[in-house]
Amino acid sequence: MTAIDGLWPGESMISLLSSTFGLYGEPPGAFAVQAGRGCQSVLGSGDLVGDEPRLLIDFTEGRPLLSVRGEQVGERRKNTVRLWGQEYHIHRSRFRQKLHFAVTVGERTVLRAREHSNPKATVRTLRTDSDPALDPVVTLALLLLTARPDKMGFLNELFRN
């Protein structure tokens, strides 16, 4: 695995029911599971489904809210995500069917993602480049906030024209 501009390559698979993020050649560093309608529980690599989530993303409030044990730790407003006191800016390419975006902290890029699957597929595959210092739970949260699994269909491949 080689770094490009100080960012390490990885991959993320995102669906309505579950999602993962990991660097190439390593097991997933974080995963998420659906936690009720419009909610995703983000867990770390050592956690098990059913464990207390490290982060809960609630898409049902009009703007995504981020919480831990019922206490709000962040939110997304337009293209700005505030999470655990850090501010991330999402720069998404317009006029593309497939996701293509970068996330910056100040002037420094900490995450880039490009979708390599059919945008209407049940599972979206994203190729990523991320700062190795960025927590995998935060990385997956940023990916989920942009990919919006709550708006994805279930079994699209069966019903596509």
NORWO-V196400 format. One record per run of one state. SS is the DSSP state (H for helix, E for strand, L for the rest). FROM is the first residue (numbers start at 0). TO is the last residue. If there is no record, write none. Layout:
# NORWO-V196400
SS&FROM&TO ; SS&FROM&TO
This chain:
# NORWO-V196400
L&0&1 ; E&2&3 ; L&4&5 ; E&6&13 ; L&14&16 ; E&17&22 ; L&23&28 ; E&29&33 ; L&34&37 ; E&38&43 ; L&44&53 ; E&54&57 ; L&58&63 ; E&64&67 ; L&68&69 ; E&70&76 ; L&77&78 ; E&79&82 ; L&83&84 ; E&85&91 ; L&92&98 ; E&99&104 ; L&105&106 ; E&107&114 ; L&115&122 ; E&123&130 ; L&131&134 ; H&135&146 ; L&147&147 ; H&148&150 ; L&151&154 ; H&155&158 ; L&159&160
